Amino acid sequence: MLFDYEALSTRELRALSALNDSKQHDHAAREALYPLVLSSARAVSVVMRSVRSIDANGLHVTNLAALADALAAVAQDDCLCLVDGFAVPEFGYEQRAIVEGDATSAAIAAASIIAKVTRDRFMRRADVLHPGWQFAAHVGYSTPEHRAAIARQGVSPLHRMSFQSAAYERLALNG
């Protein structure tokens, strides 16, 4: 996420001052910040990975590779890429991992908002395509209702088979 702070109006700067870890905002606040971040940013990149890729490579490795791809798409010469928590694999630009970066860096917080809103919107669309798992309600988090839906219906094509869940264990997935 790249911002040109000098080009932002006072109103935009004031609104962006509300940026924080996306988990600290409710759905409405994230949705309100989303268009502001998009209109204020010089560049935004959203990278998604498939469930099968995650199952094949592991969640952490897949997340870091996706983050490296997203950073490479927005990075510019002589920039410093800020990363929330973990350094990503080498991708050709200087980087700095910041623990709890989404709470201390506007750029990381903005990326957190874009990522969470994008994922929530994807999960709401998935709810229409895969009814019964209540994806719109839990947006991918393991809730008691979601675990009950898995027990009732089995797993959907969107469920990670490598994720170790008590709900999965009850399904005798290994044959």
N, C-alpha and C positions, 0 to 999 in steps of 0.2 A: 504494500500500500504506500503510494507516494503522495505527499501533500505539498502544494505550493502555498505555504501559509501567507505569504505576502499578497497573493491574489484573492484571498478569502475576505469577505465582508465581516464587519464586526458581528453582525447577526449570526453568520455561519460559524465564526470562531466561538461565539458564546454557546451555540448549540452543540458544537463539537466538544466543548468542555465537559459535557455530560458523558463522554465516552468512558467506558470502564469495561471490565471483563463482561462478556455477553451474559454470563450466568448471573450477574448482579442486576440485570435488567429484566423486567417482565416482557412478555410477548409484544405488547403494545409499544413499549419504549424501544425495543429492538427494531420493530417495523418502522417507527418514526425516524430512527437514526439511519436506517438503511439507505433511503434515497439521498439523504444529506451526505453520507459518506461517499456514495457513488458520484454525486455531482461535485464534490469537493476534491476528490482524489485525482491525481494526474494519471494514475494507472491502477487497474484492479485485475487480478487474475484469480479465477476459481478453477480448481483442479479437483476432479472426483476420481475415485478408484472403485472398481467393481468388488462385489462381495467375494467372487472367486479369486481375485487378485489378493485380497486380504487373507483369505483362507490359505492361499499358496505361499505367501511371503511373510505373514504375520502382520498384526495391526500396527505395531510400532515402526517396523521397517517400511511398511507401505505408507504410513502417515509422513514419515520423514522424506521419503522419495517424492511424494506428492507436494510437500511443502517446498522442497528444492526446485521442483518444476515450476511452481507458482512464483517463487522468488526470482527465478531466472527469467520469467516472462515480464516482470516489472522492473528488475534491477537495471541500473544505468552505470556507465563508467564512473569510477571513483566514488561509488556509493557504499554505505555500510548497511547491510541487511540485518535488521533486528529480528530475532527469532524467540518465540515464547518457549522457554524451558530448556529445550535440547538443541544443540548444534545439528545442522543437517549435513548430509554427505556433501563433499566438495562439489560446487557447481559453478565455480569461476568468479565469484564475488566474495569480498570480505564480509564476514558475518559476526554477530555477537549474540550469544544465547543469553537471555535475561529470564531468570527465575521469576515467576509471577509477572511476566512482561505485560500481560493484558491489563494489569492493574497499575502499571507504571509508565507505559508507553502508549501515546495516542495512536500511533501507527499500528501497533499490535492489537490494541483494543478495537480499532476500526476493522482490522482483518477478522477479529473474533466475531464482531457483529455481522459482517458479510457472510462468514462461514456458517454461523448459527441460523441466520434467517434463510440462507440458501438451503441448508439441510432441513429446516422445519418445513419449508415450502415443498421440497422434494418428498418428504414424508407425508404431507397432506395429499399430494398427487398419488403417492403409493397407496394410500388408504382407499382411494377410488378403484385402483387397479387390483388391489389385493384386499377385498373387504373381509372383515371378521377379526383382523389382528389389531385393530384400533390404532394404526400408525399415526393418524392425525392427533390422537389424544396424548400418546406418550412420546411421539416424535423420535423413536429409536432408543429410548431408555427402558431398562428393564423395570417394569412396574408389576404389582401383583395382578392387575388386570391383563397385562400383556402375557405374563407367564401362564395365566389361566387360558388365554386364547391359544397359546402354543400347545398346552396340554389337550385342549379340545380339538384343535384343527391340525396339529403338527406344525412344521416350519414352512415358511413361504420361501420363494426364490430369493428374497432379500435377507434372509437370516444367515449369519456367518456360522458355518458348521464348526469352525475352529474355536468359537466362543464357548467356554465351559460354563454352562448354566444348569442349575438344578432342574429347570423346566425341560431342557434338552435331554438330560440324563434319564428322565422318566419315559422317553419316547423309544428307547431301544434302537438308536440310530445306527449302531454298529452291526446290525444284522441279526 
